[in-house]
Amino acid sequence: MSGAPAPSVWRQPAQVWAVAFACVVAFMGIGLVDPILPAIAESLAASPTEAELLFTSYLLVTGLSMLVTSWISSRIGAKATLMVGLGLIVVFALLCAVSGNVDMIIGFRAGWGLGNALFISTALATIVGAASGGSSAAIILYEAALGLGIAIGPLLGGLLGEVSWRGPFFGVVVLMAVAFVAVAVLVRSSPEPRVRIPFSAPFRALRQPALAVLAVAALFYNIGFFVLLAFSPFPLGFGATGIGFTFFGWGLALAVTSVWGAPLLLRRVKRTTAMMIVLPLLAADLVVAAILVASPAALVTCIIVGGLLLGLMNTILTESVMEATDFPRPVASSAYSAVRFLGGASAPPLAALLWHAFNASVPYLFAATSVIIATLTIALGRRALARIDEREADAAEEGAAVLLGDAA
């Protein structure tokens, strides 16, 4: 065993790459509208608060739908769930592209969120089940797809948004249709009989102290995440391309620390310790953004630094959730994601309202306060989180096999 080379995270079966590509496109939807928010507000005579509701409807429906996705996938299978989710995204992205007013786009983004929930809640378990290299390698690959999607989304949105605010939506339609075909052709249906997951499973999972603590912390952390992502285009004052390139850099920073930074950090400290280091740094970054919000160069720097810290937290939280409960992996992921997306849904319109009621600094201070609450949640719940510190890489790989066997 000592002479055997470690498996590479990048040497994976074709079906893993098909799902990973689809993940990139799906996560593009999170930041896609970022560069065109000011353009949508101007073109459709909408207020910034109304424009921010494009994030809220998407994230709210994504979060609520997460509570039923494991129940659905356990009945129709992972591949069918992936394809239904991808199909819904194609349909609703197309409807967004041809919409005539902001209310229609808000509604169609909600349908997009349903498709996104079905897809992303199943994608991680699918990648883990088919990937070589164990659960740690699969999570790294998933977080890399998330980071690339979040990076490419704003860049594509910015470049296509210079032509028309409808352009980014048409771009997603084309790319997601390609992903749909790739999943249909390359992903194999599981031949094993499926164990049906009860409708109540995600609610019961949230009763477990470790998962509950992580979910509450993630709710407040996601407020900081989405204030930085969804509100920043307005005080930056850039055009669509400038916003796109700014958040392309943010997404690349997030991807780098997700894939390489977090594993290095977790080799040196425990997961809870890592969160207690990264969250206060994120809060400090948001405070600096509040102080220097009038300087575009300083704000861009804070956004990029924020991306580095968010990438660390995303991977640390994902790994922690996988070890926080003995429930099947899709159940734990869905329950946790439902709560955290609700935090993200509330942040953009609240940030816009605070901006108009006070000034552009207040939304960042609000975000920093939320991240501090997330830090206190982890600190006060550290006893409940003992199991995520005790289960290291080898135990995680063994646990992945057990969880995937339960969820098959």
N, C-alpha and C positions, 0 to 999 in steps of 0.2 A: 504493500500500500504506500510505503514511503517513497518508492520510485515512480509512482504513477502521477502523471501531470494532472493538475487541477482542471476540471472541466471549464471551458470558456463560456461566458455568458452570451457570446456572439455566435456560437455554433449551435443552431437550433433547427428543429424540423420546419418544413415549409409552412405548416399550418400555424405555427407560433408566429412566424413573420407575417402571415396574412392577418392575424388578429392584431399584432402589434401595429401594422400599417393602418388598420381600421381605427385603432386607438389614437394614433397620431391625428387622423382626420377628425375623429369625434372630439378630441380635446381642443382642436382648432376652434370649435364652436364656442368655447368659453371666452377666448380673447378676440374672436373674429370681428365683433361689432365695436370693439374698443376704439379703433381709429376713426370709425364713421359715426360715432355718437354725436359730435358737434354737427356733422353734415346732415344726419337724420333730423336733428332738432331744427336746423335751419330750413331744410328742404320741405319738411312736413309741418312746419309751424308748430313744433312741439317744444315744451319747456325742458330744461335739463332733467328735472325730476321725472317727467314722462319718458324721456329717452333712457334714463337709468332703469326704468321698469322692464326694458328688454332683458336686462340681467335678472331682475327679480322674478318675472314669470317663468323664465327658463330654469332658474335654480330652485324656486319653490316647488314646481312640479317635479323636477328631478329628485329633490329630497323626499317628497311625499311618496313618489312612485317607488323609491328604494325599499319601502316597507313591504311591498308586494312582489318585488322582482324575483326573490328566491323562491317564493311560492309558485310563481308562474314557470320559472325555468325548471323546477323539479317535476313539473307536469308535462311540459312540451319539449324539454331537453335544451342543452346549452346552445347547440348550433341554431335551432329554430328561434330561440330567444335573441341571439345575436342578430339574426337576419331580420326579424321583426323590428328590432330596435334600429338597425341601419336603414331599413325601408321607411320607417316613420321619419327619420331625420331627413332623408332625401325628399319626401313629400312636403314636409313642413318648411324646409329650407327653400324649396321652390315657391311655396305659397308666400313666404316672407319676401322673396325677390319680386313678386308681382303685386305686392300689396299697395294700396293707395293711400293709407293713412297710418299713423303711428299706433292706433288702437288695434288695427288688424295685425301689425307686426308683433305687438305684445302678446296677442292671443296665439298666433302661430308659433312664437318662440316657446310658449307653454307646451304645445304639442311636440316641438323639437325636444324639450326637456324630458317628456315621457319616453321618446325613442332613445335619448341619451342614457336615461336611467336603466332601461332594459339592456342596453349594450354594455355600459361600463361596469355594471354590477356583475355581469357574467364574464366579462373579458378577463379580469384578473384570475378568476378560478380556472378559466379555460387555458390561459397561459401557464399557470402553475401546474395544471394537470398534464400538459403536453411538453413542457420545457425540460431540457436537460440541464443538470447542474443544481437541482434542488430549489426549495422555495426562495432562498435568498437571491439566487440568480434570476429567478422569474420576477421577483419584486423589483429588482434593479432594472430589468428590461421594461417592465410596466411603467416605472417612474421615468425611464428615459423617453418612452413614447409620450407620456404626459408632458414632460418638459419640452420635447420637440413640438408637440401639438400646440402648446401654449405659446411657444416662440413663433412658430410659422403662422399661426392664426392672425396675430396683429400685423405681421409683415404682409401677408396676402391681403388682409383687409385694407391696409394702407395703400398698397399698390393698385389694387382693383378699385378701391374707394376713390382714387383720384379721377377715375373715369366716371363712376356713378356709385352712389351708395348702394345700388342694387347688385353691383358687381361681385362683392364678396359672397353674397348668398348664392349666386349662380355658380361661383367657384366651388363652394362646398357641395352643391348638388352633383357636379361632375366627379369630384374626388370621392365622395361617399358612394356614388354609384359604382365606381371602380372597386372600392373596398367591399361593397356588397357582393360583386361578382367573385372577388378573391376569396372571401369567406365561403361562399356557396361552393366553389370549386375545390378549395384546398383543405378546409376544415372537415374532419371526419366526425360523423355522429357516433356517440358512445354506444357500443354494443351491450354494455352492462345494463341490467334493469335499474331504473331510477328509484331512489327512495324519496317519497313525496314529503316535502317539508310543510309542516302545518302553517296556516296563515298567521298564527300567533307567535311563531318562532322569533322574529326580530324583536317583538315587544318583550318576550321573555329573556332574550339575550341582553337587552338593555337593563334588566334588573340585576345583572351580575356587576358587582362593584367596579371591577377593573375596566370593563367596557363602558360603563356609565360615566366614570371619571374622564376617560379619554374622549367620549362623545361630547361632554359638556365643555371640556377644554378646547376641543376642535371647533365647537360652535363659536366661541369667542375669538379663537385664532382666525377663523375664516372671515370674521368681520374685518380684521386687520388686512387679511389677504385681499379681499374684494374692494375695500376702500382704496388700497394702493392701485389695484388693477382698473377698477371701473370709474373712480372719481378723477384720477390724475390727468386724463386727457383734457379736462376742462381748464384747470389752472396752468397746464403746460402752454396752451395757446398755440400749438403747432397745427399745421395742416395734416391731412390724413397720412401722407407719407412720413412726415416727421414723427407722428405718434406711432406709426407702424414700426419704424426702425427703433424707436426707443423701447418699445415693448418686445421687439425681437431680441434686443440685447438682454432685456429682463428675463425673457423665457430661456435664452441660452444659459444665462447665469443659473437659473433654476435647474435646468437640465444637468449642468456640470456638477453642481453640489448634490443633486439627487443621486446621480450615478456613481460619482467618485468621492465627493466630500463626506457624505453621510457614512458610508462604510468605514472610511478612515477614522472618523470621529468615534464611531461605535466600537472600534477595536480598542480604544483607549479609555472610554468611560461607559457607564451603564446608560440604558435608554432614558431613564428618568433624569439622570444627571445631564445628559445631552439636551433634553428639553428645557431644563432649568438654566442652561447656558444660552441656548439659542433664542428662546422667547424674550428674555430681557433685552438682548441685543436688537431684536426686531422692534420692540417698543421704543428703544432709544433711536433707532433709525427713523421711525415715524415721527418722533418728537422733533428731530432735526429737520425733517421734511416740513413740519408745521412752521418752524422758525424761518426756514429759507424758501418758503413756497413762492415768493415773488421772483426768485432767480431760476430761470429755466435750466441752466447748467447744473445748479445745485440740486434741483428737484430730479433731474435725470440721473444724477449720481445716486441719490437716495433710492430711486426706483431700482437701479441695477443692484445696489447693495441689498435692497430688500429681496430681490430675486435670489441672490445667493443664500440668504437666510431662510427663505420660504422653501427652497429646494431641500435644504437640510431637514426642515420640519416635516415636509411631506413624506419623505422616506422614513424618518424616525416614527412618525405616527402610524404609517401603513404597517411597518414591521411590528409595532407594539400591538396594534389591533389584532393582527394575526395570532399573537400569543396571549391575548387577554382573556380568552374564553375557550371552552371545549366545544362550543357550538360549531357546526359545519362552517367552513370558511365563507361561503356566499352569504350565510345568515349574519355572521359577525360583520362582514364588510357592508352589507345592506343596512343593517341597523345603525352602525356608526355613521355611514355616509348620509343617511336620512337626516340625522341631527345636524351634522356639520354643514350640509347644503342649506339648511334653514337659516343658519347664521349668515352664510354668504348672500342669501336672498334678501335679507333685511338691510344689508350694508349700503348698496348703491343709492337707493332713494333717500335713506336717512342722511347719507353724506351730502347729497344735493340740497336737501332741506336745511341742514346745518350751515352749508355754504351761503345760502340766500338769507338765512336768519342772522348770521354773524359775519364770518369772512372765510377765506379759503384755508386758513390755518386750523379752524375748529374741527373739520372732518378728520384730519390726521391726528389731532389730540384725542378725539373720540376713538379712533382706531387703536392708538397706543394704549388707552385705558382698557379697551377690550382685551388686548394682548396681555396686559398685566393681570387681568382677571383670569385669563387662561393659565398664566404662570402660577397664580395662587391656587387655582384648582388642582394643578399637578402637585404642588407642594403639600396641600392639605390632604390630598388623596394618595400620597406616596405609599402608605401602608397597603392600600388596596392594590397598588400597582406592583407589588413585590414580585409577582409571578413573571412580569415582562422583563424584569432584570435578571431573574434566575435562569430563564430559558435562553441560552446562547445559540450560536449558529448551528451546532450539531443537533441540539434538541429541536431547533426550528425545522430542520430538514426531516427529522423523524416525525414531528408533529404534523408537517405538511402532508405526509403520506397517510396518516390517520384521518386527518380532516378531509382530504380528497376522497378517501375511501368512503367516509360517511356521506359525502355530498354527491357521490356518483349516481 
